[in-house]
């Protein structure tokens, strides 16, 4: 389950790409992608993800807390319907921008 990132230093924007399952097995890879991005706008692209569980939700909250980002400064984009449903049921639209 690869998690990769692209960094644009000029725009101070980073995109984290999630593939496959976003669950407990992704914890360290996900953390490695965001831990040094304190000054960047962060976009998490779920275009190639097909599953997310409560561990995935926890990882998103941990990232937000770790980076000390205010509400809605992290964008979650290109979600499959089943992932978007989990995010909305969990009311993550109150904490993140979900597009």
C-alpha distances in whole Angstrom, upper triangle without the diagonal:
4,7,10,13,17,20,23,26,29,28,26,23,19,17,13,11,8,6,6,6,8,9,11,8,7,11,12,9,10,14,14,14,16,19,21,21,24,27,24,24,20,18,15,14,12,13,10,9,11,11,12,14,17,14,13,16,17,15,17,20,19,18,22,24,23,23,26,26,29,28,26,25,22,21,18,18,17,16,16,19,18,16,19,21,19,20,23,24,23,25,23,25,28,25,23,24,22,23
4,6,10,13,17,20,22,25,25,23,20,16,14,10,8,7,6,8,9,10,12,13,10,8,11,11,8,9,12,12,11,14,17,18,19,22,24,21,21,18,16,13,12,12,13,10,10,13,13,14,16,19,16,14,17,18,15,16,20,19,18,21,23,21,22,25,24,27,27,25,24,20,19,17,17,17,16,17,21,20,17,20,22,21,21,24,26,24,26,23,25,27,25,23,23,22,22
4,7,11,14,17,19,22,21,20,17,13,10,7,6,5,6,9,10,9,12,13,11,8,10,10,6,6,10,9,8,11,13,15,15,18,20,18,18,14,13,10,10,10,12,10,10,13,14,13,16,18,15,13,15,16,13,14,17,16,14,17,20,18,18,22,21,24,23,22,20,17,16,14,15,15,15,17,20,19,16,18,21,20,19,22,24,23,24,21,22,25,22,19,20,19,19
4,7,10,14,16,19,18,17,14,10,8,6,5,7,9,12,14,13,15,16,15,11,13,12,8,8,11,9,7,10,13,14,14,17,18,16,16,13,12,10,10,11,12,12,12,16,17,17,19,21,18,16,18,19,15,15,19,18,15,18,21,19,18,21,21,24,24,22,20,16,16,15,15,15,16,18,22,22,19,20,24,22,21,24,26,25,26,22,24,26,23,20,20,20,20
4,7,10,12,15,15,13,10,7,5,4,6,9,11,15,16,15,18,19,17,14,15,14,10,10,11,10,6,9,12,12,11,14,15,12,13,10,10,9,10,12,13,13,14,18,19,18,21,22,20,17,19,19,16,15,18,18,14,17,19,18,16,20,18,21,22,20,17,14,14,14,14,15,17,19,23,23,20,21,24,23,21,24,27,25,26,22,23,25,22,19,19,18,19
4,7,10,12,12,11,8,6,5,7,8,12,14,18,20,18,21,22,21,18,18,17,14,13,15,13,9,11,14,13,11,15,15,11,12,10,10,11,11,14,14,15,17,21,22,21,24,25,23,20,22,23,19,18,21,20,17,19,21,20,17,21,19,22,23,20,18,15,15,15,15,16,18,21,24,25,22,23,26,25,23,26,29,28,27,24,24,26,23,20,19,19,19
4,6,9,9,8,6,4,7,9,11,15,18,21,23,21,23,24,24,20,20,19,16,15,15,13,10,10,13,11,9,12,12,9,10,9,10,12,13,17,18,19,20,24,25,24,26,27,25,22,23,24,20,19,21,20,17,18,21,19,16,19,18,21,22,20,16,15,15,16,16,18,20,24,27,28,24,24,28,27,25,27,30,29,28,24,24,26,23,20,19,20,20
4,6,6,6,5,6,9,12,14,18,20,24,26,24,27,28,27,23,23,22,20,18,19,17,14,14,16,13,11,14,12,9,10,11,12,14,15,19,19,21,22,26,27,27,29,30,28,25,26,26,23,21,23,23,19,20,23,21,18,20,18,21,22,20,17,16,16,17,17,19,22,25,28,30,26,26,30,29,27,29,32,31,30,26,25,27,24,21,20,21,20
4,5,5,7,8,11,14,17,21,23,27,28,26,29,30,29,25,25,23,21,20,19,18,15,14,15,12,10,12,10,8,10,12,14,17,18,22,23,24,26,29,30,29,32,32,30,27,27,28,24,23,24,24,20,20,22,20,17,20,18,21,23,21,17,17,18,20,20,23,25,28,31,32,29,29,32,32,29,31,34,32,31,28,27,28,25,22,22,23,23
4,6,8,10,13,17,19,23,26,30,31,29,32,33,32,28,28,27,25,23,23,21,18,17,19,16,14,15,12,10,11,14,15,18,20,24,24,26,28,31,32,31,34,34,33,29,30,30,27,25,27,26,23,22,25,23,20,22,20,22,24,22,18,18,19,21,21,23,26,30,32,34,31,30,34,33,30,32,36,34,33,29,28,29,26,23,22,24,23
4,5,9,11,15,18,21,24,28,29,27,30,31,31,27,27,26,24,22,22,21,17,16,18,16,13,14,11,8,8,11,12,16,17,21,22,24,25,29,30,29,32,32,30,27,27,28,25,22,24,24,20,20,23,21,18,19,17,19,20,18,15,15,15,18,18,21,23,27,29,31,28,27,31,30,27,29,32,31,29,26,25,25,23,20,19,21,20
4,7,10,13,17,20,23,27,27,25,27,28,28,25,24,23,21,19,18,18,15,13,15,12,9,10,7,5,6,9,11,14,17,20,22,24,25,28,29,27,30,29,28,25,25,25,22,20,21,21,17,17,19,18,14,16,14,17,18,17,13,13,14,17,18,21,23,27,29,30,27,26,30,29,26,28,31,29,28,24,23,24,21,18,18,20,20
4,7,10,13,16,20,23,24,22,24,26,26,22,22,21,19,17,17,16,13,11,14,12,9,10,9,5,5,6,8,11,13,17,18,20,21,24,25,24,26,27,25,22,22,23,20,17,19,19,16,15,18,17,14,16,14,16,17,15,11,11,11,13,14,17,19,23,25,27,23,23,26,26,23,25,28,26,25,21,21,22,19,16,15,17,17
4,7,10,13,16,20,21,18,21,22,22,18,18,18,15,13,14,13,9,9,12,11,8,10,10,6,6,5,6,8,10,14,15,17,18,22,22,21,24,24,22,19,20,20,17,15,18,17,14,14,17,16,13,16,14,17,17,15,12,10,10,12,13,15,17,21,24,24,21,21,24,24,21,23,26,25,24,20,20,21,19,15,15,16,16
4,6,10,13,16,18,16,19,21,20,16,17,17,14,12,13,13,9,9,13,13,10,13,13,10,8,6,5,6,7,10,12,13,14,18,19,18,21,22,20,17,18,19,16,14,17,17,14,15,18,17,15,18,15,18,18,15,13,10,9,10,10,12,14,17,20,21,18,18,22,21,19,21,24,23,22,19,19,21,18,15,14,14,14
4,7,10,13,14,12,15,17,16,13,13,14,11,8,11,11,7,8,12,13,11,14,15,12,11,8,6,5,6,9,11,11,12,15,16,15,18,19,17,14,15,16,13,12,15,15,12,14,17,16,14,17,16,18,18,16,14,11,10,10,10,12,13,16,19,19,16,17,20,19,17,20,23,21,21,18,18,20,18,15,15,14,15
4,7,10,12,11,14,16,15,12,14,14,11,9,13,13,9,11,15,16,15,18,19,15,14,11,9,6,5,6,8,8,9,12,14,14,17,19,17,14,16,17,14,13,17,17,15,17,20,19,18,21,19,21,21,18,17,13,12,10,10,10,11,13,17,17,14,16,19,18,17,20,22,21,22,19,19,22,19,16,16,15,15
4,7,8,7,11,13,12,9,12,13,10,9,12,13,10,12,16,18,17,19,21,18,17,13,11,7,6,5,7,6,6,9,10,10,13,16,14,11,13,15,12,12,16,16,14,17,20,19,19,22,20,22,21,19,18,15,13,11,11,10,10,12,15,15,12,14,17,16,15,18,20,19,20,17,19,21,19,16,17,15,15
4,6,8,11,14,12,10,13,15,12,11,15,15,13,16,19,21,20,23,25,22,20,17,14,11,9,7,8,5,4,7,9,10,14,17,15,12,15,17,15,15,19,19,18,20,23,22,22,25,24,26,25,23,22,18,17,14,13,12,11,11,15,14,12,15,18,17,17,20,22,21,23,20,21,24,22,20,20,17,17
4,7,9,12,11,10,14,15,13,13,17,17,16,18,21,24,23,26,28,25,24,20,17,14,12,9,10,6,4,5,7,9,12,15,14,12,15,17,15,16,20,20,19,22,24,24,24,27,26,28,27,25,24,21,19,16,15,13,12,11,14,13,11,15,17,16,16,20,21,20,23,20,22,25,23,21,21,19,19
4,6,9,8,8,11,14,12,12,15,17,16,18,20,23,23,25,27,25,24,20,18,14,13,10,12,9,6,6,5,6,8,12,11,9,12,14,13,14,17,18,18,20,22,22,23,26,25,27,25,24,24,20,19,16,16,15,12,12,14,12,10,14,15,13,15,18,19,18,20,18,21,23,22,20,21,18,19
4,7,8,6,9,11,10,9,12,14,14,15,17,20,20,22,24,22,21,17,15,12,12,9,12,10,7,8,6,5,7,9,8,5,9,11,9,10,13,14,14,16,19,19,20,22,21,23,22,20,21,17,16,13,14,14,12,12,15,12,10,13,14,12,12,16,17,16,18,16,18,20,18,17,18,16,18
4,5,6,7,11,11,10,13,15,15,16,18,21,21,23,26,24,23,20,18,15,15,13,16,14,11,11,8,6,6,7,5,5,9,9,9,11,13,13,14,17,18,18,20,22,22,24,23,22,22,19,19,16,18,18,15,15,17,14,12,15,16,13,14,17,17,16,18,16,19,21,19,19,20,19,21
4,5,6,9,10,10,12,14,15,16,17,21,21,23,26,25,24,21,20,17,18,16,19,17,14,15,12,9,8,9,5,7,10,9,8,12,14,13,14,17,18,17,20,22,22,25,24,24,24,21,21,19,21,21,19,19,21,18,15,18,19,16,16,20,20,18,20,18,22,23,21,20,23,22,24
4,6,8,8,10,12,13,14,16,17,21,22,24,27,25,25,21,21,17,18,16,19,16,14,14,12,11,11,12,9,9,13,13,11,14,16,15,16,19,20,19,21,24,24,27,26,26,25,22,22,20,21,21,19,20,22,19,17,20,21,18,19,23,23,21,23,21,24,26,24,23,25,23,25
4,6,5,6,8,10,11,13,14,17,18,20,23,21,21,18,17,14,15,13,16,14,12,14,12,10,11,12,9,8,12,11,9,11,14,13,13,16,18,17,18,21,21,24,23,23,22,19,19,17,18,19,17,18,21,18,16,18,20,17,17,21,22,20,22,19,22,24,21,20,22,21,22
4,6,5,6,9,10,11,12,15,16,18,21,20,21,17,17,14,16,15,19,17,15,17,14,12,12,12,8,8,11,10,7,10,12,10,10,14,15,14,16,18,19,22,22,22,21,18,19,17,19,21,19,20,23,20,17,20,21,18,18,21,22,19,21,19,22,23,20,19,21,21,23
4,5,5,6,9,10,10,14,15,17,21,20,21,18,18,16,17,17,20,19,17,19,17,16,16,16,12,12,14,13,10,13,14,12,12,15,16,14,16,19,20,23,23,23,22,19,20,19,21,22,21,23,26,24,21,23,25,22,21,25,26,23,25,22,24,25,22,21,23,23,25
4,6,5,6,9,10,13,14,17,20,18,19,16,16,14,15,15,17,16,15,17,16,15,16,17,13,12,15,14,11,13,15,14,12,16,17,15,16,20,20,23,23,23,21,18,19,17,19,20,19,21,24,22,19,22,24,21,21,24,26,23,25,22,24,25,22,21,22,22,23
4,5,5,7,9,12,12,15,17,16,16,13,13,10,12,13,16,15,13,16,15,13,14,15,12,10,12,12,8,9,12,11,9,12,14,12,13,16,16,20,20,19,18,14,15,14,16,17,17,19,22,20,17,19,21,19,17,21,22,20,21,18,20,22,19,17,19,18,20
4,5,5,6,9,10,12,16,15,16,13,14,13,15,16,19,19,17,20,18,16,17,16,13,12,13,12,8,10,12,9,7,11,12,10,11,14,15,18,19,19,17,15,16,16,18,20,20,22,25,23,20,21,24,21,19,23,24,21,22,19,21,22,19,18,20,20,22
4,6,6,8,10,13,16,15,16,14,15,14,16,17,20,19,18,21,20,18,20,20,16,15,17,15,12,13,15,13,11,14,15,12,13,16,17,21,22,21,19,17,18,18,20,22,22,24,27,26,22,24,26,24,22,26,27,25,26,22,24,25,22,20,22,22,24
4,6,8,8,11,14,12,13,11,12,10,13,14,17,17,16,19,19,18,19,19,17,14,16,16,12,12,15,13,10,13,15,13,12,16,16,19,20,19,17,14,15,15,17,18,19,21,24,24,20,22,24,22,21,24,26,24,24,21,22,23,20,18,19,20,21
4,6,5,8,11,10,11,8,10,10,13,15,18,18,18,21,20,18,20,19,17,14,15,14,11,11,12,11,7,10,12,9,8,12,12,16,17,16,14,11,13,14,16,19,19,22,25,24,20,21,24,22,20,23,25,22,22,19,20,21,17,16,17,18,20
4,6,7,11,11,13,11,14,14,17,19,22,22,21,24,23,21,21,21,18,16,17,15,12,12,13,11,8,10,11,8,7,11,12,16,18,18,16,14,16,17,20,22,23,26,28,27,23,24,27,25,22,25,27,24,24,21,23,23,19,18,20,21,23
4,6,8,9,12,11,14,15,18,20,23,24,23,26,26,24,25,24,21,20,20,19,16,15,16,14,11,13,13,10,9,12,13,17,19,19,16,15,17,19,21,24,24,27,30,30,26,27,29,27,25,28,30,27,27,23,24,25,21,19,21,23,24
4,6,5,8,8,11,13,16,19,21,22,22,25,25,23,24,24,21,19,19,19,15,14,15,14,10,11,13,10,8,11,11,14,16,16,13,12,14,16,18,21,22,25,28,28,24,24,27,26,23,26,28,25,25,21,22,22,18,17,18,20,21
4,6,8,9,13,15,18,21,24,25,24,28,27,24,26,24,22,20,20,19,16,15,15,13,10,10,11,9,5,8,8,12,14,15,12,11,15,17,20,23,24,27,29,29,26,25,28,26,23,26,28,25,24,21,21,21,17,16,18,20,22
4,7,9,13,15,19,22,24,26,26,29,29,27,28,27,25,23,22,22,19,17,18,17,13,13,14,12,9,10,9,12,15,15,11,12,15,18,20,23,25,28,30,31,27,27,29,28,25,27,30,27,26,22,22,22,18,17,18,20,22
4,6,9,12,15,19,21,23,23,26,26,24,26,26,24,21,21,21,18,16,17,16,13,12,15,13,10,12,10,13,15,14,10,10,12,15,16,20,21,25,27,28,24,24,27,26,23,25,28,25,24,20,20,20,17,15,15,18,19
4,7,10,13,16,18,21,21,24,24,23,25,24,23,20,19,20,17,15,16,16,13,12,15,14,11,12,9,11,12,11,7,7,8,11,13,17,18,22,24,25,22,21,24,23,20,22,25,23,21,18,17,18,15,12,12,14,15
4,7,10,13,15,17,17,21,21,19,21,21,20,16,16,17,14,11,13,14,10,10,13,13,10,12,10,12,12,10,7,5,6,9,11,14,15,19,21,22,18,18,21,20,17,19,22,20,19,16,15,16,13,11,11,12,13
4,6,10,12,14,14,18,18,17,19,20,19,15,15,17,14,12,14,15,12,12,16,16,13,15,13,14,14,11,9,6,5,6,7,10,12,16,18,19,16,15,19,18,15,17,21,19,18,15,14,16,14,10,9,10,10
4,6,9,11,11,14,14,13,16,17,16,12,13,14,12,10,13,14,11,12,16,16,14,16,14,16,15,12,11,8,6,5,6,9,10,13,16,16,13,13,16,15,13,16,19,17,17,13,14,16,14,10,10,10,10
4,6,8,8,12,13,13,16,18,17,13,14,17,14,12,16,17,15,16,19,19,18,20,18,19,18,15,14,11,8,6,5,6,7,10,14,15,12,12,16,15,14,16,19,18,18,15,15,18,16,13,12,10,10
4,6,5,8,10,10,13,16,15,12,13,16,14,12,16,18,16,17,20,21,20,22,20,21,20,17,17,13,11,7,6,5,5,7,11,11,8,9,13,13,12,15,17,17,17,15,15,18,17,14,13,11,11
4,6,8,11,12,16,19,19,15,17,19,18,16,20,21,19,20,24,24,23,25,23,24,23,20,19,16,13,10,7,5,6,7,11,12,10,11,14,15,15,17,19,20,20,18,18,21,20,17,15,13,11
4,7,10,12,15,18,18,15,17,20,18,17,21,22,20,22,25,25,24,27,25,27,25,22,22,18,16,13,11,8,8,8,12,12,11,13,16,16,16,19,21,21,22,20,20,24,22,19,19,16,15
4,6,8,12,15,14,11,14,16,15,14,18,19,18,20,23,23,23,25,24,25,24,21,21,18,15,12,11,9,8,7,11,10,8,11,13,13,13,16,18,18,19,17,18,22,20,18,18,15,15
4,7,11,14,14,12,14,17,16,16,19,21,20,22,25,25,26,28,26,27,25,23,24,20,18,14,13,11,9,7,9,8,7,10,12,12,13,16,17,17,19,18,19,22,22,19,19,16,16
4,7,11,11,9,11,14,14,14,17,19,19,20,23,24,24,26,25,26,24,22,23,20,18,14,14,13,10,9,10,7,6,10,11,10,11,14,15,15,17,16,18,21,20,18,19,16,17
4,7,8,6,8,10,10,11,14,15,16,17,19,20,21,23,22,23,21,20,21,17,16,13,14,14,10,10,11,9,6,10,10,8,9,13,13,12,15,13,16,18,17,16,17,15,16
4,5,5,7,9,10,11,13,15,16,17,19,20,22,23,23,24,22,21,22,19,19,15,17,17,14,14,14,11,9,12,11,8,10,13,12,11,14,13,16,18,17,17,19,17,19
4,5,5,6,9,10,11,12,14,16,17,18,20,21,21,22,20,20,21,18,19,16,18,19,16,16,16,13,11,13,13,9,10,13,12,9,13,12,16,17,16,16,19,17,20
4,5,5,6,9,10,10,12,14,15,16,18,20,20,21,20,20,21,18,19,16,19,20,17,18,18,16,13,15,16,12,12,16,15,12,15,14,17,18,17,17,19,18,21
4,5,5,6,9,10,11,13,14,15,17,18,18,19,18,18,18,15,15,13,15,16,13,14,16,13,10,12,13,10,10,14,14,12,14,12,15,17,15,14,16,15,17
4,5,5,6,9,10,11,13,14,16,17,16,17,15,15,16,13,14,12,15,16,14,15,16,13,10,11,12,9,8,11,11,8,11,9,12,13,11,11,14,13,16
4,5,5,6,9,10,11,12,14,15,15,17,16,16,17,15,16,14,18,19,17,19,19,17,14,15,16,12,11,14,14,11,13,11,14,15,13,13,16,16,19
4,5,5,6,9,10,10,12,14,14,16,16,16,16,13,14,13,16,18,16,18,20,18,14,16,17,14,13,16,17,14,15,12,15,16,13,13,16,16,19
4,5,5,6,9,10,11,12,11,13,12,12,12,9,11,10,13,16,14,17,18,17,13,14,15,13,10,14,15,12,13,9,12,13,10,9,12,12,15
4,5,5,6,9,10,10,10,12,11,12,12,11,13,12,16,19,17,20,20,19,16,16,17,14,12,14,15,12,12,9,12,12,9,10,13,14,17
4,5,5,6,8,10,11,13,13,14,14,12,15,15,18,21,20,22,23,22,18,19,20,17,15,18,19,15,16,13,16,15,12,13,16,17,20
4,5,5,6,8,9,11,12,13,12,9,12,13,16,19,18,21,23,22,18,18,20,18,15,18,20,16,17,13,15,15,12,11,14,16,18
4,6,5,6,6,8,8,10,9,8,11,12,16,19,19,22,23,22,18,18,20,18,15,17,19,15,15,12,13,13,9,9,12,14,17
4,6,5,7,9,10,12,12,11,15,16,20,23,22,25,26,25,21,21,23,20,17,19,21,17,17,14,16,15,11,12,16,18,21
4,6,8,11,13,15,13,12,16,17,20,24,23,26,28,27,23,23,25,22,20,22,23,20,20,17,19,18,14,15,18,20,22
4,5,9,11,13,11,10,14,16,19,22,22,26,27,27,23,23,25,23,20,22,24,21,20,17,18,17,14,13,16,18,21
4,6,9,12,10,11,15,17,20,24,24,27,28,28,24,24,26,23,20,22,24,21,19,16,18,16,12,13,16,19,21
4,7,8,6,8,11,14,17,21,21,25,26,26,22,21,23,22,18,20,22,19,17,14,15,14,10,10,12,15,18
4,6,6,9,12,15,18,22,22,25,26,26,23,21,23,22,18,19,21,18,16,13,13,11,8,9,11,15,18
4,6,8,10,13,16,20,19,23,23,23,20,18,20,19,15,15,18,15,13,10,10,8,5,6,9,12,15
4,5,7,10,13,16,16,20,20,21,18,16,18,17,14,14,17,15,12,9,8,7,5,4,5,9,11
4,6,10,13,17,17,21,22,23,20,18,20,20,16,17,20,18,16,12,11,11,8,7,7,11,13
4,7,10,14,14,18,19,20,16,15,18,17,13,15,18,16,15,11,11,11,8,6,6,9,11
4,6,10,11,15,16,18,14,13,16,16,12,14,17,16,14,11,10,12,10,6,5,6,7
4,7,8,11,13,14,11,9,13,13,10,12,15,14,13,10,9,12,11,7,6,5,6
4,6,9,11,13,11,9,13,14,11,13,16,16,16,13,12,15,14,10,8,6,5
4,7,9,12,10,9,13,14,12,14,17,18,17,15,14,18,17,14,12,9,7
4,6,8,6,6,9,10,9,11,14,15,15,13,13,16,16,13,12,8,8
4,6,5,6,9,10,11,12,14,16,17,15,15,19,19,16,15,12,11
4,6,5,6,9,10,10,12,14,15,15,14,18,19,17,16,12,11
4,6,5,6,9,10,11,12,14,14,15,18,19,17,17,13,14
4,5,5,6,9,10,11,12,11,12,16,16,14,14,11,12
4,5,5,6,9,10,10,10,10,13,14,12,12,8,9
4,5,5,6,8,10,10,11,14,15,14,14,11,12
4,6,5,6,9,9,11,13,14,13,14,12,14
4,6,5,6,5,7,10,10,9,11,8,11
4,5,5,6,6,9,11,10,11,9,11
4,5,8,9,11,13,13,14,12,15
4,6,8,9,10,11,14,12,15
4,5,6,8,9,11,11,14
4,5,5,6,8,8,12
4,5,5,6,6,9
4,6,8,9,13
4,7,9,13
4,6,9
4,6
4
